Amino acid sequence: MNIVQVGPYPLSADCIRGGVESSVFGLANELAKSHVVDVFDYPRLAGKDTVQRQGVLTIHRYNNPGRYNQDAIDRGKEMLRDIVALHPDIVHIHGTGNLSRALYNAIKTYGIPVLLTVHGLLHVEKMNALRKHPSIKHLYQLIVQSRAEFEVLNKAQHIIVDTEYVSKQIEQLHARKKISNLPWMYVIPQGIQSQYLSLLSNQKKEPIILSVGSISQRKGHLVLIKSFEKVHSKIPTAKLIIAGSLAEETYLAKMREEIKKYRLQDSVDILTNIPQEELLQHYQTASIYALHSQEESQGIALVEAMAAGLPVVSTTVGGIPYVVKDEESGLLSAYSDVDSFAHNIIRLLENKDLRGVMAQSAYNMAQNYSWTNIAQAIERVYNRVISEK
């Protein structure tokens, strides 16, 4: 089968930035074991137009010559030309933004079978951001990105979602008449890289809390730091490591101000854009994983932590309860509930037996996220979409 994947593909396997990059990377490399796969990376600022061949896997990259989304969309015509020239059996597009919408609509006009993966709804993400942090910027993003997302969902016949949470959100949009068409939905989670599945933590005694996620407002790092201040007052030896790709410089500055405000400079480290090997080491030495996210569709880092045998402390938002089972593989509390979040961290740090039981449960659950199994499920969807051509 000749398969085209369209979505962000990491510039280096040693530094994967974000869940969608990880998903496209993992799926493309797994599919390439038995199919011919071409990946079309989204245009990048200061990038280069290149074609990189790695056996039967080929990565097509494009430069974004401007600063705005429209500049990336303008490259869509050339991407479409190159995709059509390959005569693929199916095109799999990741995401529901403007470029995804434009390519989806254009590819369908050529009669090429096309499938869409929804990595969380932009409409929900931007609506939550606007409610929690009102601004003209967030209002503009909500209007523009929701419009593109609703259009592509209206035209999509088959879509993959990573949790039942996302499928329910799409059903609600249909019930509220935000979208008129309800596509056929397949719930298939995003997988994790194979090295995480053999990365069982040895349950170090040191009270180290690891938080992995893009440095952005959506990940709730400011609330995490407030919670950690309460943890630190009870357990002075506790350390917090925050690692992730840098998405918002202004938010990083606020995080550092918050750390200074609570005099936690010696107990909190922020690591941005670190190599994969270094990240794996932190997973191995941590005691627990904590993420105070305000919106997640699945949260790949949650599964990576579980695979390393780390109990998870997180929030009850979005798809997190579908991934982390409260009181089994972790402890969950409401977003912005600083006291409950801190209490959950303290409870795990102080109870080694509970931590061990949850660590084993987390590890067992993470085994379901192997890319081998997930790619097979996606291949079955490909065959169905192709047969309906």
C-alpha positions in Angstrom: 0.0 0.0 0.0 1.2 3.5 -0.8 0.4 5.7 2.1 0.8 9.5 2.5 0.8 11.0 6.0 0.3 14.7 6.3 1.3 16.3 9.6 4.2 17.7 11.7 7.1 15.4 11.6 10.1 16.0 13.9 13.3 17.5 12.5 15.2 15.0 14.7 14.1 11.8 16.3 16.2 12.9 19.3 13.9 15.9 20.0 10.2 15.3 19.4 8.1 18.4 20.1 4.5 17.7 21.1 2.0 14.9 20.9 1.1 15.3 17.3 4.7 15.1 16.2 5.2 12.0 18.3 2.1 10.5 16.8 3.0 11.2 13.1 6.6 9.9 13.8 5.5 6.7 15.5 2.8 5.8 13.0 4.8 6.6 9.9 7.8 4.5 11.1 5.6 1.6 12.1 3.7 1.6 8.8 7.0 1.8 6.8 7.8 -1.7 8.1 5.3 -3.1 5.6 4.2 -0.3 3.3 5.6 2.6 1.2 5.1 5.7 3.3 5.6 9.4 2.3 5.3 12.0 5.1 4.5 15.6 4.2 5.6 17.8 7.1 3.8 21.1 7.7 5.8 24.1 6.4 8.2 25.5 9.0 9.5 29.0 9.5 13.2 29.2 8.4 12.8 25.7 7.0 14.0 24.3 3.7 12.3 22.5 0.8 13.8 19.0 1.0 13.1 15.4 0.3 14.7 12.9 2.7 14.6 9.2 1.9 14.9 6.6 4.6 14.3 3.3 2.9 10.6 3.1 2.0 9.9 6.1 4.2 10.3 9.5 2.6 9.9 12.9 4.4 8.9 15.9 2.3 9.6 19.3 4.0 8.6 22.8 3.0 9.7 26.3 4.0 7.2 28.7 5.4 8.5 32.0 3.9 6.4 34.3 6.1 5.2 34.6 9.7 1.6 33.7 9.6 -0.6 30.7 9.0 -1.7 32.0 5.6 1.9 31.8 4.5 2.0 28.1 5.3 -1.3 27.6 3.6 0.0 29.2 0.4 2.5 26.3 0.2 -0.4 23.9 0.2 -0.7 24.1 -3.5 2.8 22.7 -4.0 2.2 20.1 -1.3 -1.0 19.1 -3.1 0.9 18.8 -6.4 3.5 16.6 -4.9 1.0 14.4 -3.1 -1.1 13.8 -6.2 2.0 13.0 -8.2 2.6 10.0 -5.9 -0.7 8.4 -6.8 -1.2 7.2 -3.2 -3.7 4.6 -2.2 -4.8 6.7 0.8 -3.9 10.1 2.3 -4.0 10.4 6.1 -4.2 14.0 7.4 -3.4 14.8 11.0 -5.2 17.9 12.5 -8.1 20.2 11.8 -6.4 23.5 11.2 -6.6 25.7 8.1 -3.9 23.8 6.1 -5.5 20.5 7.0 -8.9 21.8 5.8 -7.5 23.1 2.5 -5.6 19.9 1.7 -8.5 17.7 2.7 -10.9 19.5 0.4 -8.4 19.5 -2.5 -7.4 15.9 -2.2 -11.0 14.7 -2.3 -11.6 16.5 -5.6 -8.9 14.2 -7.1 -10.9 11.1 -6.0 -8.1 10.0 -3.6 -9.3 8.2 -0.5 -8.6 10.5 2.5 -8.8 10.0 6.3 -8.6 12.6 9.1 -7.2 12.2 12.6 -8.5 14.7 15.1 -5.9 15.2 17.8 -8.3 17.0 20.1 -10.7 19.8 19.0 -9.2 23.2 18.4 -12.7 24.7 19.1 -12.7 23.2 22.6 -9.0 24.1 23.3 -9.5 27.7 22.2 -12.9 28.1 24.0 -11.3 26.9 27.2 -8.3 29.3 26.7 -10.7 32.2 26.1 -12.8 31.4 29.2 -9.8 31.1 31.5 -7.8 33.9 30.0 -10.0 36.4 28.1 -8.1 38.3 25.4 -8.6 39.6 21.9 -6.0 37.1 20.7 -7.8 34.1 22.1 -11.2 35.4 20.7 -9.6 35.7 17.3 -8.0 32.3 17.5 -11.4 30.8 18.5 -13.3 32.3 15.6 -10.7 31.6 12.9 -9.7 28.0 14.0 -13.3 26.9 14.8 -14.5 28.0 11.4 -11.8 25.9 9.7 -12.4 22.9 12.0 -16.2 22.9 11.5 -15.7 23.0 7.8 -13.4 20.0 7.6 -15.5 18.0 10.1 -18.6 18.7 7.9 -16.9 17.2 4.9 -15.1 14.3 6.6 -16.6 10.9 6.1 -14.2 8.9 8.3 -12.1 10.3 11.2 -9.9 8.8 13.9 -10.1 10.2 17.4 -7.7 9.3 20.2 -10.3 9.0 23.1 -14.0 8.7 23.6 -13.9 12.2 25.0 -13.2 13.6 21.6 -15.9 11.6 19.9 -18.4 12.8 22.5 -17.3 16.4 21.8 -17.9 16.0 18.1 -21.3 14.5 18.8 -22.1 17.5 20.9 -21.1 19.9 18.1 -23.5 18.0 15.9 -26.3 18.1 18.4 -25.8 21.9 18.8 -25.8 22.2 15.0 -22.3 23.6 14.9 -21.6 20.9 12.3 -24.3 19.3 10.1 -22.5 16.1 9.2 -21.6 13.4 11.8 -18.6 11.4 10.3 -17.9 7.8 11.0 -15.6 7.8 14.1 -12.9 5.3 15.1 -11.5 5.5 18.6 -7.8 4.6 18.3 -5.4 6.1 20.8 -2.0 7.6 19.9 0.8 5.3 20.6 4.2 5.8 22.3 7.7 5.1 21.1 9.0 1.6 21.8 11.8 2.8 24.1 9.2 3.9 26.7 7.6 0.5 26.8 10.9 -0.9 28.2 11.6 2.0 30.5 10.4 0.7 33.8 11.4 3.1 36.6 13.3 1.5 39.6 11.2 3.5 42.1 13.9 5.8 43.4 13.6 7.0 46.9 14.2 10.6 46.0 11.0 12.7 46.0 11.3 13.8 42.4 8.2 15.0 40.5 8.5 15.1 36.7 6.1 17.1 34.5 6.5 16.8 30.7 4.5 18.9 28.3 4.9 21.9 26.0 5.7 25.1 27.9 2.3 26.8 27.3 -0.7 28.1 29.1 -2.8 25.0 28.3 -0.5 22.7 30.4 -1.2 24.6 33.6 2.3 24.9 34.9 1.5 28.0 37.0 -1.0 26.0 39.0 1.4 23.1 39.2 4.1 25.5 40.7 1.5 26.8 43.3 0.7 23.2 44.2 4.4 22.3 44.5 4.9 25.2 47.0 2.5 23.4 49.3 4.3 20.1 48.7 7.6 21.6 49.4 6.5 23.1 52.6 5.5 19.6 53.8 8.4 17.7 52.1 11.4 20.1 51.9 13.5 17.6 49.9 11.0 17.4 47.1 12.2 18.4 43.6 10.1 19.4 40.6 11.4 19.0 37.0 9.4 20.6 34.2 10.4 19.6 30.7 8.9 20.3 27.4 9.2 22.1 24.1 9.0 25.9 24.3 5.8 27.1 22.8 5.2 30.4 24.7 8.1 32.6 25.8 5.9 35.0 27.8 4.4 32.0 29.7 7.9 30.7 30.5 8.7 34.1 32.0 5.6 34.0 34.2 6.6 30.5 35.4 10.0 31.8 36.4 8.5 34.7 38.2 6.2 32.3 40.1 9.2 30.1 41.1 11.0 33.2 42.4 7.9 34.4 44.2 7.7 31.2 46.2 11.5 31.0 46.6 11.7 27.7 44.9 14.7 28.4 42.7 16.7 25.5 44.3 13.9 23.0 44.0 12.4 23.6 40.6 14.1 23.1 37.2 12.7 24.1 33.8 14.2 22.2 30.9 13.2 23.3 27.4 13.7 21.3 24.1 15.9 18.7 25.7 17.1 15.7 23.7 15.1 12.5 23.9 17.8 10.6 25.7 18.0 13.2 28.5 14.2 13.1 28.8 14.2 9.3 29.2 16.7 9.6 32.0 14.4 11.9 33.9 11.5 9.4 33.5 13.7 6.8 35.1 14.8 8.9 38.1 11.5 10.5 38.9 9.1 9.2 41.6 5.8 10.4 40.2 4.6 12.3 37.1 2.4 15.4 37.5 0.5 17.4 34.9 -2.0 20.1 35.8 -3.4 20.5 32.3 -6.5 22.6 31.5 -7.3 20.6 28.3 -6.1 17.3 26.8 -7.6 14.9 24.2 -5.3 12.1 25.3 -2.0 13.3 26.5 0.9 11.1 25.1 3.2 12.2 27.9 0.8 10.7 30.4 1.2 7.3 28.7 5.0 7.7 28.4 5.1 8.3 32.2 2.9 5.2 32.9 5.1 3.1 30.7 8.1 4.2 32.9 6.1 2.9 35.9 5.3 6.4 37.3 2.0 7.0 39.1 0.3 10.0 37.6 -1.1 13.1 39.4 -3.3 15.1 37.0 -6.6 16.8 36.4 -10.0 15.4 35.4 -10.2 17.5 32.2 -10.8 16.2 28.7 -9.6 12.7 27.8 -7.3 12.3 30.8 -9.8 10.1 32.8 -10.0 7.8 29.8 -6.2 7.3 30.1 -5.4 7.6 33.8 -7.7 5.6 36.1 -8.2 7.4 39.3 -7.0 5.5 42.4 -5.6 2.8 40.1 -2.8 4.3 37.9 -2.9 7.7 39.4 -4.8 10.4 41.3 -7.0 13.0 39.6 -8.5 16.3 40.8 -10.3 19.2 39.3 -8.4 21.8 37.3 -7.2 24.8 39.5 -7.9 22.9 42.7 -4.4 23.6 44.2 -5.0 22.0 47.5 -6.3 18.7 46.2 -3.5 18.5 43.6 -0.9 19.1 46.3 -2.5 16.6 48.6 -2.4 13.9 45.9 1.3 14.5 45.3 2.1 14.4 49.0 0.0 11.3 49.4 2.0 9.4 46.8 5.4 10.7 48.0 4.7 9.7 51.5 3.2 6.3 50.8 5.8 4.0 49.1 3.4 1.0 49.0 0.7 3.0 47.3 3.2 4.4 44.9 4.4 0.9 44.0 0.9 -0.5 43.5 -0.1 2.4 41.2 3.3 2.2 39.4 2.7 -1.4 38.4 -0.9 -0.6 37.4 0.3 2.3 35.2 2.9 0.2 33.6 0.4 -2.6 32.8 -2.0 -0.1 31.2 0.7 1.5 29.1 1.4 -1.8 27.3 -1.9 -1.2 25.3 -0.3 1.8 23.5 2.2 -0.1 21.4 2.5 1.4 17.9 2.5 -2.2 16.5 -1.1 -2.8 17.7 -2.3 0.7 17.0 -0.9 0.7 13.4 -2.7 -2.5 12.7 -6.0 -1.0 13.9 -5.4 2.0 11.6 -4.6 -0.2 8.7 -8.0 -1.8 9.0 -9.5 1.7 8.8 -7.5 2.4 5.7 -8.8 -0.7 4.0 -12.4 0.3 4.8 -11.9 3.9 3.5 -10.3 2.6 0.3 -13.0 0.0 -0.3 -15.6 2.8 -0.2 -13.9 4.8 -2.9 
